[in-house]
Amino acid sequence: MGTETDWVYRVFEPHGSEGWRPYGSDPERWRGSITADDSSEGPQYAVALVVTDLMSEWKMRGLPQARHVRVLLWHDEEGDMADADIIVEVRPKIHAG
């Protein structure tokens, strides 16, 4: 109890046949770290904070829907996509209700 874990995150966007590239016009804005309680919910909580921040920015900019992005989360330090502890993919709505 009382221990914490550092999580490093980065957000990527699709880039055609080249795969994925860092998200946005300021990629460093979507790269950082989060310290969370060392529990089974730590990584889920950390990635939820990043997704919430993304959605808040999209809403603030008046974008009608989410952008297609991937949020990657690593324990302690950034690595390859294949080494991520969690990958969450956010996709815009394909069909309007």
N, C-alpha and C positions, 0 to 999 in steps of 0.2 A: 504494500500500500504506500501511496505517496511517491511512487516513482513515475517518471515521465519518459516519453520516447520522442525523438526528433524524426519528423517525416519531411522529406524533400519532394516537392511536386513540380510538374511542368505541364503546360497545356500545349497541345499540338492541333493543327488543322490539316485536312487532306490537301494534297498537292498533286493531283492527277496521277500520272503513271510513276511519278517520283516517290510516291508514298506520303509521308507526313512531314510537315515542317513546323517550327515553332509558331504559335498562334499570334496573330495581330500585327499591327504596325510597330508595336513596341514589345517584342518578345520577352524582354526582361521583366515586364509588368506581370507576366504570367509564369514566373519561375520564382520559387522561394521555398521557405521552410515553415513548418508548423510544429509546435511542441504540444503533445496531447498526453493525457493520462495513459500509463502503460497498462492497458486492459485489452480485452478482445475487441472492444469497440473503438479503440484508438485509431486504427487506419480508416475505418468507415467514417468516423467523425471528422478526421482531417480532410478526407477527399470531399465530404459533404460541404465543408466550409469553402473549399475552392469552387465547387459547382454553384453554391449559393452566391458567391461573389460574382461569378460569370453571369448568372441570370439577373442579378441586380444591375450589372453594367448594361446588359442588353436592354433591359426594361428602361433604364435611365436614358439610353440613346434612342428610345422609341422604336426599337426593332420589333417587327411583328411576330417574330418567332425565334427560337433558339438557333444558334449556329452549330454546324457540325464540328465537333471537337472531341479530342480524347484528353482525359486528365490522367496522368501517370503519377504514381506515388511510390517512393522508395523509402526504405528504412535507412536513416542516417545520411546517405549520399546518393546523388543521381548516378544512374548506370544506364545500361542499354534498355530498350523497350522490353526485351524478353526477360529482363531481370526485375521488372517492376513488381512490387507487392500487390498493387491494385491498378487496374486500368478500367476507367469508367468512360464509356462513349456516350456523348450527348448528340442526339440527332434531331433535326427540325421535324415538325409534323409533316408527314407525307400526304395525308388526306385531311382536309378541313372537315370538321364535324358537321 
